[in-house]
């Protein structure tokens, strides 16, 4: 065969991938639309490394926020795919899909849901046959890539397979699991095209190569899988199957084992991988000599990736002996050729007779060579050298076709620092950066920029190291297993600090650090953060850097260390415990890093903003005539660490900014207000960073703010003699941070700005939101104050859930009851309570108490039990004098949390803290029992003391009741109750 014949044969792929998803109609909230379009941008996700790629097939996403709007769009334009979210404002997704199918029978309709659907709902969807597939989005927007490619593959596989295109069959009836697998498989397939694309003759060949990639098809039942196997038996590259799935309309626990037997008898040597959550299936698979992966494995996705590389010929070609001993590896076709020329005869015969060569080339879309090698196996050892020469000749002809048009990537892209939002690397922006980018677009297109002439509305200059850099960092430094399995945070941090970032990112950061001279906030931006279901707020690290050392090498090292430590923080105990509580895999949380200009002013050796704030559109703790929907704002002098860590701060409702806080007297207000503030220590420019992200902070008393002439802008004066607070700084007496000049006298239009942001945020996200901001008041009096938007995330209020009815109950059965609750639902199968006895509680032992709770939590985890956790003050606070400083891993088994006041510990529930935000997002139940609570709100301590003690430490008791507790929280009536059963 000549080179011309190769070209002639290649032209048959012109007709591949006839069906393309060019137009997508997304039926969702505006925020969901932005996330999927921005983070799922196919050009950035797949093709970013190819400099001259033709982007004509990048799908365009149109958005409809209601069913009515969607049908209008379908009438006016042809869409190749409809993606619906679970919530549509005017119609259920099932009804919507039925109407779409009636009007457009061939139109693919896919549901993308945030939460795993129950079996009853899935059955209804499957019976209706109007939603083609259900996918679960855990925050990784690569799922959009998987959905699009799956729909395209489904539409093209029949015709393309006739041209030699390979097929991978996935058999699984669980949307949550195949939603994890498909993005991974597609990503690996796309990565394997890099070599081919970079060596393509021209743009046409490049696109043809992409079209020839293996297709992935999905079956959810035994019958469907069997039909597909028969149909594509000559094209199957491999089968990945669950063990328990539908057969004859019922879930059959050994369906996968029977399917594997059927495949082995039909297509010998076909790679088969079985998966299961049932550990007993491991032995069954081994008895049949089948590959098996435990779905419970903490390294599930890594193991699946390794299997694909080893068995689908996507990675290096591993030359072995007939006994399986490794001789040498070929990373690319060039290596392959040089090795084949001297490969021992035994290995050459072994690989050729098992079609390994053919499969490896076919995986690289080199179908012509693959077909020739498959058809011309060496029939006897004596003609093996002839076969060797044949392989070399095939490769020689292939290389001649590649001699023109080789593309070489070199140099760094020019970074335009005038832009306020710049990407480094490829992949996802992550949740935090995504929300900043999204809201930046909203602000630019809103009227707010011109509405407030006396204050500048800004977003800090932002730079994002995207998620693929994290993946590469983990891979090149071989950190996966250690990070997933280690519980030693110091070891994890040290290993990550010793790792090396990809060279191109180091070069980019070097350019960045030479161009900017202001302090930096280096913040985590995991794909799990700021999700509408599971935000992981405040779980990972944020480092603030002075960036002031005269030596740029020192500043670069500090920035690189901050990035590495943020990567490391993804595997610390708190995120692992939080993920355990939420029943998600921590390995799903690929990490991006957001580098931002730090907001504030320098005052000699410290740096800080005048005000930091967290504003929530929903107020869980309204008092007086406040309404929950009017929202709440928490303010602090200095950095917002005081707020998000649950410290003492000032809170107000934007609807009533002049309303006094709910305290009995000015004296009580004085005792419970902010007394110190967080700053950035500018004296330690070359400080070595540690895993403790507080290492660059300096906590200072208000006398320093007075010296810096910032305190007078936010403080009032307490008059001891008359026990009153004057809204002035000029009077003699202790100063209290009340922000009165702003809230009561509007020196800065903060309240109105917050109200506008509330309206803008709720409209865009379709739900309640939480906004972080900072206010900078320049030292120079002629400069305007500046309002900086820092972050926005959706709140998971959870009060729209199903109705919960709390019937009349007997007081003798009560363990706890309150009308200050968060959540909505019935919590079942909980028999255990961890509690602190009020008679023996010691305020100075809260750190020890947290450790003891963590030990009991480990016991419950080993037994697979959930519990109610009862404590005093704020649970999860960073201040041990305000409550119990628990980390998430120390309370991962808690499903319901009760916070109670004591005579010597009366603390308002923390507003704006990351702990409470995550608590609500996990749909945990929450009760608060105040010191001044009415008689019908209380904890029955005697009931707890009489229960069976399972474990008792110096300060903490674990008790277990014979029957599950009755735990109900009615979010509509703000009532919650915990009862025992007789």
SVG drawing of the C-alpha trace seen along z (x, -y; Angstrom):
<svg xmlns="http://www.w3.org/2000/svg" viewBox="-51 -66 69 87">
<polyline fill="none" stroke="black" stroke-width="0.4" points="0.0,0.0 1.4,-3.4 1.1,-6.7 -1.5,-7.8 -3.5,-4.8 -3.3,-5.7 -4.6,-9.2 -7.4,-7.7 -8.4,-5.4 -8.3,-8.3 -10.8,-10.3 -13.6,-7.9 -13.6,-9.7 -15.0,-12.9 -18.4,-11.5 -17.8,-10.8 -19.6,-12.7 -22.4,-13.9 -24.5,-14.8 -23.0,-17.5 -24.4,-19.4 -24.0,-22.9 -27.0,-24.5 -28.0,-23.7 -31.0,-25.0 -30.4,-25.1 -33.6,-25.5 -32.4,-26.7 -31.7,-29.7 -29.4,-32.5 -26.6,-31.4 -26.7,-27.7 -26.5,-29.0 -23.4,-31.0 -21.6,-28.2 -22.2,-25.6 -21.3,-27.9 -18.3,-29.5 -16.7,-26.5 -17.8,-24.0 -16.4,-26.0 -15.3,-23.2 -12.6,-25.1 -10.9,-25.9 -11.6,-22.4 -10.3,-20.2 -8.4,-22.2 -6.5,-24.8 -3.1,-23.3 -3.6,-23.4 -2.7,-26.7 -4.4,-26.7 -7.5,-24.7 -10.6,-25.3 -13.4,-26.1 -16.3,-25.8 -17.9,-23.0 -17.8,-24.6 -21.4,-24.4 -23.4,-27.5 -25.6,-27.6 -28.9,-29.5 -30.7,-29.9 -34.4,-29.8 -35.5,-30.5 -38.9,-28.9 -40.8,-26.3 -42.8,-28.9 -39.6,-30.7 -38.1,-27.4 -41.0,-26.5 -40.7,-29.9 -37.0,-29.4 -37.6,-25.9 -40.1,-27.4 -37.7,-30.1 -34.5,-28.1 -33.3,-24.5 -31.6,-23.1 -29.6,-19.9 -29.9,-19.2 -32.2,-20.3 -30.8,-20.3 -33.2,-20.8 -32.5,-21.4 -34.7,-19.9 -36.3,-23.2 -38.3,-25.1 -40.3,-28.0 -43.6,-27.1 -43.5,-23.4 -42.1,-20.1 -39.2,-18.7 -41.1,-15.5 -44.1,-17.4 -41.8,-19.7 -39.9,-16.8 -43.2,-15.1 -44.3,-18.2 -41.0,-18.6 -41.1,-15.0 -44.6,-15.4 -43.6,-18.3 -40.1,-17.2 -39.9,-13.3 -36.2,-13.0 -35.0,-15.9 -32.5,-14.6 -33.6,-15.8 -31.3,-15.4 -31.9,-16.2 -28.9,-17.6 -29.6,-17.5 -27.7,-18.7 -28.9,-15.8 -29.1,-12.0 -32.7,-11.1 -34.5,-8.5 -35.4,-5.2 -39.1,-6.1 -38.3,-9.3 -35.9,-7.5 -38.5,-4.8 -41.0,-7.4 -38.5,-9.1 -37.6,-5.7 -41.2,-4.7 -42.1,-8.1 -39.3,-7.7 -39.3,-11.4 -36.0,-12.2 -33.2,-10.3 -30.7,-10.3 -30.3,-11.8 -26.9,-13.1 -25.8,-14.3 -23.7,-17.4 -21.4,-17.5 -19.8,-20.8 -17.4,-19.6 -18.6,-21.2 -16.8,-18.6 -20.1,-16.9 -21.3,-19.2 -18.6,-17.9 -19.7,-14.4 -23.4,-15.1 -22.6,-16.7 -20.2,-14.0 -22.6,-11.3 -25.5,-12.7 -23.2,-13.1 -21.9,-9.6 -25.4,-8.2 -26.4,-9.9 -23.3,-8.9 -22.2,-5.5 -24.1,-3.4 -22.7,-5.0 -19.2,-5.7 -18.6,-2.2 -19.1,-1.0 -16.0,-3.0 -14.0,-1.3 -14.5,-3.7 -14.2,-2.0 -16.8,-1.7 -16.6,-1.7 -19.7,-0.3 -20.5,-1.5 -23.2,0.5 -24.6,-1.2 -28.1,-2.2 -26.9,-4.8 -26.8,-8.4 -24.5,-9.5 -21.9,-6.9 -21.9,-7.2 -21.9,-10.9 -18.5,-10.5 -17.2,-7.9 -18.2,-9.5 -16.3,-12.8 -13.2,-10.8 -13.4,-8.5 -14.0,-11.4 -11.2,-13.4 -8.7,-10.5 -9.9,-10.0 -9.3,-13.6 -5.9,-13.6 -4.8,-10.8 -5.6,-12.9 -2.9,-15.4 -0.2,-13.6 -2.3,-13.1 -3.5,-16.7 -0.1,-18.2 1.2,-16.1 -1.7,-16.6 -1.0,-17.8 -3.5,-20.6 -6.7,-21.7 -8.8,-19.3 -6.8,-16.3 -6.9,-17.6 -10.7,-17.7 -10.9,-14.3 -8.7,-12.8 -10.9,-14.2 -14.0,-12.7 -12.4,-9.3 -12.0,-9.0 -13.7,-6.1 -17.5,-6.5 -18.9,-5.8 -22.4,-4.3 -24.3,-3.7 -26.7,-0.9 -28.7,-0.7 -30.1,2.8 -28.8,6.3 -31.0,6.5 -29.9,3.1 -26.2,4.0 -26.6,7.4 -28.2,5.8 -25.4,3.2 -22.7,5.9 -24.1,7.9 -24.5,4.8 -20.9,3.5 -19.0,6.7 -16.4,5.9 -15.8,2.4 -15.8,2.9 -12.7,1.5 -13.9,2.6 -16.8,2.9 -17.1,1.2 -20.0,2.6 -21.6,2.5 -22.5,5.8 -25.9,5.1 -28.3,3.5 -31.6,4.0 -32.4,7.3 -36.0,8.2 -37.1,4.9 -35.8,5.7 -32.4,5.0 -30.4,8.2 -27.4,8.5 -25.3,10.6 -26.3,9.1 -22.8,7.9 -21.2,11.3 -23.6,12.9 -22.9,10.2 -19.2,10.7 -19.6,14.5 -21.7,13.7 -19.0,11.2 -16.2,13.7 -18.0,16.3 -18.8,13.9 -15.7,11.7 -12.6,13.4 -9.7,11.1 -12.1,8.1 -11.1,6.1 -13.9,6.2 -14.0,4.2 -16.6,4.9 -17.5,2.4 -19.6,2.7 -20.3,1.2 -20.8,4.7 -17.5,5.9 -18.6,9.5 -18.4,9.2 -14.7,8.9 -14.3,12.6 -16.9,13.4 -15.0,11.4 -11.6,12.9 -13.0,16.4 -13.9,15.6 -10.5,13.9 -12.2,10.6 -10.9,7.1 -12.7,5.4 -12.8,2.0 -14.5,1.3 -16.8,-1.7 -16.2,-2.4 -12.5,-2.9 -11.2,-6.4 -9.1,-6.2 -12.0,-5.1 -11.4,-7.6 -7.7,-7.1 -8.1,-3.3 -10.5,-3.7 -8.1,-6.0 -5.2,-3.6 -7.4,-0.7 -8.3,-2.6 -4.7,-3.5 -3.5,0.1 -6.3,1.9 -7.5,-0.5 -4.0,-1.2 -4.4,-4.9 -1.2,-5.3 2.3,-4.0 2.7,-0.7 4.1,1.7 6.2,4.4 6.0,7.6 7.0,11.2 4.4,13.9 4.6,14.3 3.7,10.6 7.1,9.4 7.7,5.8 10.6,5.3 10.3,1.7 7.7,-1.1 7.0,-3.3 5.5,-6.7 4.8,-7.5 5.0,-6.1 8.6,-7.2 9.6,-5.2 7.4,-2.3 9.3,-2.1 12.8,-2.1 11.8,0.6 10.1,2.9 13.3,3.0 15.2,4.8 12.3,6.4 12.8,10.1 10.9,12.5 8.9,13.9 7.5,10.5 6.7,9.6 4.7,12.8 2.9,12.4 1.7,8.9 0.8,9.6 -1.1,12.7 -3.3,10.9 -4.0,7.9 -2.2,5.6 -0.5,3.7 -3.7,3.3 -5.6,2.1 -2.9,-0.5 -3.0,-2.1 -6.7,-1.9 -7.0,-3.8 -4.9,-6.5 -7.3,-6.6 -4.7,-5.1 -7.2,-2.7 -5.3,-2.0 -2.3,-0.6 -4.5,1.1 -6.4,2.9 -3.2,4.0 -1.6,5.3 -4.7,7.2 -5.0,8.8 -1.3,9.7 -0.4,11.6 2.8,13.7 1.7,17.2 5.0,18.8 8.2,17.8 10.2,18.2 8.5,15.2 8.6,13.0 11.4,10.8 9.2,10.3 6.4,9.1 8.9,6.8 9.9,5.2 6.2,4.8 5.5,2.8 8.5,0.6 7.4,0.0 3.8,-0.9 5.3,-3.5 7.6,-4.9 4.7,-5.6 2.8,-7.1 5.7,-9.5 6.0,-10.6 2.4,-11.7 3.2,-13.8 6.4,-15.5 4.6,-18.7 2.8,-21.0 4.1,-19.9 2.8,-22.3 5.2,-23.3 4.0,-25.0 6.6,-27.5 6.8,-30.6 4.4,-32.2 1.2,-33.9 1.3,-37.7 -0.5,-38.5 -2.6,-41.7 -2.6,-43.1 -5.0,-45.8 -7.7,-43.1 -9.1,-42.4 -9.7,-38.7 -7.0,-36.5 -6.7,-32.7 -3.5,-30.7 -3.5,-27.2 -6.6,-25.3 -9.6,-23.7 -12.3,-24.8 -12.2,-28.2 -13.6,-26.5 -16.5,-27.7 -15.1,-30.9 -13.5,-32.3 -16.5,-31.3 -18.8,-33.3 -16.5,-36.3 -16.3,-36.2 -20.1,-35.8 -20.9,-38.7 -18.2,-40.8 -20.2,-40.4 -23.4,-41.4 -21.9,-44.5 -20.4,-45.7 -23.8,-45.4 -25.8,-46.9 -26.5,-50.5 -24.8,-50.3 -21.5,-51.6 -23.1,-55.0 -25.7,-55.0 -23.4,-55.9 -21.1,-58.8 -19.6,-59.3 -18.1,-55.8 -16.3,-53.5 -17.7,-50.0 -14.9,-47.7 -13.8,-44.0 -10.2,-43.3 -7.8,-42.3 -8.0,-38.6 -5.9,-35.8 -7.0,-32.2 -4.8,-29.1 -7.3,-26.7 -8.0,-23.1 -5.9,-21.2 -2.8,-22.7 -3.8,-21.0 -4.3,-17.7 -0.9,-17.9 0.7,-19.0 -0.7,-15.9 0.4,-13.7 3.9,-14.8 4.7,-14.8 2.9,-11.5 0.8,-12.8 -2.5,-11.1 -2.3,-8.1 -0.5,-9.9 -2.9,-12.8 -6.1,-10.7 -4.9,-8.3 -2.8,-10.3 -4.4,-11.9 -1.2,-13.7 -1.7,-17.3 1.9,-18.3 3.1,-15.5 0.6,-16.4 1.6,-20.1 5.4,-19.3 5.0,-16.9 3.1,-19.4 5.6,-22.2 8.3,-19.9 6.4,-19.3 7.0,-21.4 4.4,-23.3 4.4,-22.8 7.2,-25.0 4.8,-27.0 2.8,-28.1 6.0,-29.0 7.0,-31.2 3.6,-32.8 3.7,-33.5 7.2,-35.0 5.8,-37.4 2.9,-38.2 5.0,-38.9 7.3,-41.2 4.3,-43.3 2.3,-43.8 3.4,-45.3 0.3,-45.2 -0.6,-42.6 -2.4,-39.5 -5.1,-37.2 -4.5,-33.6 -7.8,-31.8 -9.0,-28.2 -11.5,-27.8 -12.4,-24.2 -15.0,-23.0 -16.9,-21.9 -17.1,-25.4 -20.1,-27.6 -22.2,-24.8 -26.0,-25.4 -26.2,-22.0 -22.8,-21.6 -20.7,-24.8 -17.7,-23.6 -17.6,-27.3 -14.5,-28.1 -13.3,-24.5 -10.2,-25.1 -7.4,-27.6 -6.9,-31.3 -3.5,-33.0 -2.9,-36.7 0.6,-37.8 2.3,-41.1 4.1,-40.8 6.5,-43.5 10.0,-41.9 12.3,-43.8 13.6,-40.5 11.1,-39.2 12.5,-35.7 11.4,-35.8 7.9,-37.0 7.6,-34.4 8.5,-31.6 5.9,-32.8 3.2,-32.9 4.1,-29.4 4.1,-28.1 0.7,-29.6 -0.7,-27.8 0.8,-24.5 -0.6,-24.8 -4.0,-25.6 -3.7,-22.4 -2.7,-20.5 -5.6,-21.9 -8.0,-20.0 -6.8,-16.8 -6.8,-18.1 -9.1,-16.6 -11.8,-19.2 -12.6,-18.8 -12.4,-15.1 -14.7,-15.1 -17.1,-17.5 -17.1,-15.3 -17.8,-12.3 -20.7,-14.1 -22.0,-15.0 -21.4,-11.6 -19.2,-12.9 -15.8,-11.9 -13.1,-14.4 -11.2,-13.4 -14.1,-14.9 -13.0,-18.3 -10.3,-19.4 -8.8,-22.6 -8.3,-26.0 -6.6,-28.9 -7.8,-32.5 -5.2,-35.2 -6.6,-38.6 -5.5,-42.1 -6.0,-42.4 -8.4,-45.2 -7.2,-47.7 -4.7,-50.4 -1.2,-50.1 -0.6,-51.7 3.1,-51.5 3.7,-47.8 0.1,-46.5 -2.5,-46.5 -6.2,-46.1 -9.6,-47.4 -11.8,-49.7 -14.8,-47.3 -15.3,-43.7 -18.8,-42.3 -20.9,-39.3 -24.4,-39.9 -27.1,-37.1 -30.4,-37.6 -32.0,-35.2 -31.9,-35.8 -32.2,-32.7 -32.5,-34.6 -34.9,-37.6 -35.9,-39.5 -38.5,-42.2 -40.4,-42.9 -37.6,-41.7 -38.6,-39.2 -36.3,-36.4 -36.5,-37.4 -35.2,-40.9 -31.7,-39.5 -28.9,-40.2 -25.4,-41.8 -22.4,-41.2 -19.7,-43.8 -16.2,-43.9 -13.4,-46.4 -10.4,-44.9 -10.4,-41.6 -13.5,-39.4 -11.8,-36.5 -13.6,-37.7 -17.0,-37.1 -16.4,-33.9 -14.8,-32.3 -17.8,-33.1 -16.2,-35.8 -17.8,-38.9 -19.1,-41.2 -21.9,-43.7 -25.0,-42.5 -28.0,-44.4 -30.9,-44.0 -30.7,-46.2 -34.4,-46.8 -33.8,-48.4 -30.2,-49.6 -30.9,-51.9 -32.4,-49.2 -30.4,-48.5 -29.1,-44.9 -31.2,-42.6 -29.3,-43.2 -30.7,-44.1 -28.5,-47.1 -25.6,-49.2 -23.4,-47.5 -24.3,-44.1 -23.7,-45.4 -20.3,-46.6 -19.4,-43.2 -20.3,-41.3 -19.0,-43.6 -15.8,-43.4 -12.7,-44.3 -9.9,-43.5 -9.4,-43.2 -7.4,-41.2 -4.6,-42.8 -1.9,-41.7 1.5,-41.8 3.7,-43.7 6.8,-43.4 7.3,-39.8 7.7,-40.1 9.9,-37.0 8.0,-34.9 7.9,-31.2 4.3,-30.0 2.9,-27.1 -0.2,-25.0 -1.8,-27.5 -3.2,-30.1 -3.3,-32.6 0.5,-32.8 0.5,-36.2 -2.3,-37.8 -1.8,-40.0 -4.6,-40.5 -4.6,-43.9 -6.6,-45.9 -8.6,-49.0 -5.9,-51.4 -4.0,-50.8 -7.0,-51.6 -7.3,-54.8 -3.7,-55.6 -4.2,-54.8 -7.2,-57.2 -9.6,-54.5 -11.5,-53.8 -13.3,-57.2 -15.1,-56.3 -16.9,-53.2 -17.0,-53.7 -19.3,-55.2 -18.6,-55.9 -19.9,-54.2 -20.7,-56.5 -20.3,-54.5 -21.9,-57.0 -25.1,-57.1 -24.9,-53.6 -25.6,-54.8 -24.0,-54.8 -23.5,-58.0 -23.1,-57.8 -20.0,-59.9 -16.3,-59.3 -15.6,-62.7 -17.0,-61.9 -14.8,-60.6 -15.1,-56.9 -14.5,-53.4 -15.1,-53.0 -17.6,-50.5 -17.6,-49.6 -21.2,-50.3 -20.8,-51.6 -23.3,-54.3 -22.0,-56.9 -22.6,-54.6 -25.8,-52.8 -27.6,-55.7 -26.1,-58.8 -25.2,-57.3 -21.6,-58.6 -21.2,-55.7 -24.2,-54.4 -23.4,-50.9 -27.0,-49.8 -28.4,-50.8 -25.5,-49.1 -26.2,-45.9 -29.9,-46.1 -29.0,-46.5 -26.6,-43.6 -29.3,-41.4 -31.7,-42.1 -29.1,-41.5 -27.8,-38.3 -31.2,-36.7 -32.4,-37.4 -29.3,-35.9 -28.9,-32.9 -32.6,-32.1 -32.1,-31.6 -30.9,-33.3 -27.3,-34.4 -24.4,-35.3 -22.1,-38.1 -18.7,-39.0 -17.4,-42.5 -14.9,-45.0 -14.9,-48.8 -11.6,-50.7 -11.3,-54.3 -8.1,-55.7 -5.8,-57.6 -5.7,-60.5 -8.8,-62.6 -9.3,-63.6 -9.9,-60.0 -13.3,-58.4 -14.1,-55.4 -14.2,-52.1 -16.7,-49.3 -15.1,-46.0 -17.2,-43.0 -15.3,-39.9 -17.5,-36.9 -21.0,-35.6 -22.4,-32.1 -25.8,-30.6 -27.4,-29.9 -29.1,-26.6 -32.0,-27.8 -33.9,-24.5 -37.3,-25.9 -38.9,-25.1 -38.9,-21.4 -41.8,-19.1 -44.2,-19.9 -43.3,-18.5 -46.1,-18.2 -45.3,-18.2 -48.2,-16.7 -49.0,-17.2 -46.5,-15.5 -46.1,-14.5 -43.7,-16.7 -42.2,-13.7 -40.9,-12.4 -39.1,-15.6 -35.3,-15.6 -35.2,-19.0 -37.6,-21.5 -37.0,-24.9 -38.6,-27.6 -35.1,-28.8 -34.2,-26.2 -32.6,-25.8 -33.6,-23.2 -36.7,-21.3 -37.4,-17.6 -37.6,-14.4 -34.3,-12.8 -34.6,-9.1 -32.6,-6.2 -30.6,-8.3 -30.3,-6.7 -27.1,-8.4 -26.6,-11.8 -23.3,-13.4 -23.8,-16.0 -22.0,-18.2 -23.4,-18.3 -24.2,-21.9 -23.3,-21.1 -19.7,-20.2 -19.0,-22.4 -15.7,-24.4 -15.3,-27.4 -11.5,-27.1 -11.6,-23.5 -13.4,-24.0 -10.3,-22.9 -10.1,-19.7 -13.8,-19.2 -13.4,-19.5 -10.7,-16.8 -12.9,-14.5 -15.9,-14.9 -13.6,-14.1 -12.6,-10.8 -16.2,-9.8 -17.0,-10.8 -14.4,-8.3 -16.2,-5.6 -19.5,-6.4 -17.8,-6.5 -16.4,-3.0 -19.9,-1.8 -21.6,-3.7 -23.9,-5.6 -25.1,-9.2 -25.9,-11.3 -27.3,-14.5 -24.5,-16.8 -25.4,-19.1 -23.0,-21.8 -22.8,-25.3 -22.1,-28.6 -21.1,-28.5 -20.1,-25.1 -17.4,-25.4 -16.2,-28.8 -12.5,-29.6 -12.7,-31.5 -12.6,-28.9 -14.2,-31.5 -17.3,-31.7 -18.0,-28.0 -16.6,-24.6 -13.9,-25.1 -14.8,-21.9 -13.4,-21.1 -15.7,-19.3 -13.8,-16.0 -14.5,-16.0 -18.2,-16.0 -18.7,-14.2 -21.3,-11.9 -23.6,-14.6 -26.9,-15.1 -28.5,-17.4 -26.7,-20.1 -28.0,-21.8 -26.4,-25.0 -27.5,-26.2 -26.6,-29.2 -25.4,-29.0 -25.5,-31.6 -21.9,-32.5 -22.0,-31.9 -24.6,-33.8 -23.6,-34.2 -25.8,-35.2 -25.8,-32.6 -23.1,-33.4 -24.3,-35.1 -22.2,-35.0 -19.9,-32.3 -18.8,-29.6 -19.7,-26.9 -23.4,-27.8 -23.4,-28.2 -22.1,-24.7 -24.4,-23.3 -27.4,-24.4 -26.0,-23.2 -25.5,-19.7 -29.2,-19.8 -28.3,-19.2 -30.8,-20.1 -30.1,-22.9 -31.6,-23.9 -30.8,-27.0 -31.8,-27.3 -31.2,-30.8 -30.7,-31.7 -33.9,-33.8 -35.8,-31.2 -39.5,-30.7 -40.6,-27.7 -41.5,-25.6 -37.9,-25.8 -35.5,-23.6 -33.3,-20.6 -34.4,-17.8 -31.0,-17.1 -32.5,-14.4 -33.7,-12.4 -30.2,-12.4 -28.6,-11.6 -30.8,-8.5 -30.0,-7.1 -27.5,-4.3 -23.9,-5.6 -21.8,-4.2 -18.7,-6.3 -17.8,-8.9 -14.8,-11.2 -13.8,-13.9 -16.2,-16.4 -18.3,-14.6 -20.9,-11.8 -22.2,-9.6 -25.6,-8.0 -27.7,-5.6 -31.5,-5.2 -33.1,-1.8 -35.3,-3.1 -34.5,-5.8 -35.3,-9.3 -38.2,-11.2 -36.6,-14.3 -38.7,-16.8 -38.0,-20.3 -40.7,-22.4 -39.1,-25.2 -42.4,-26.8 -43.5,-27.3 -40.0,-27.5 -40.5,-24.6 -38.3,-21.7 -38.5,-18.8 -36.5,-15.7 -38.5,-13.0 -37.8,-9.6 -40.0,-6.6 -41.3,-4.3"/>
</svg>
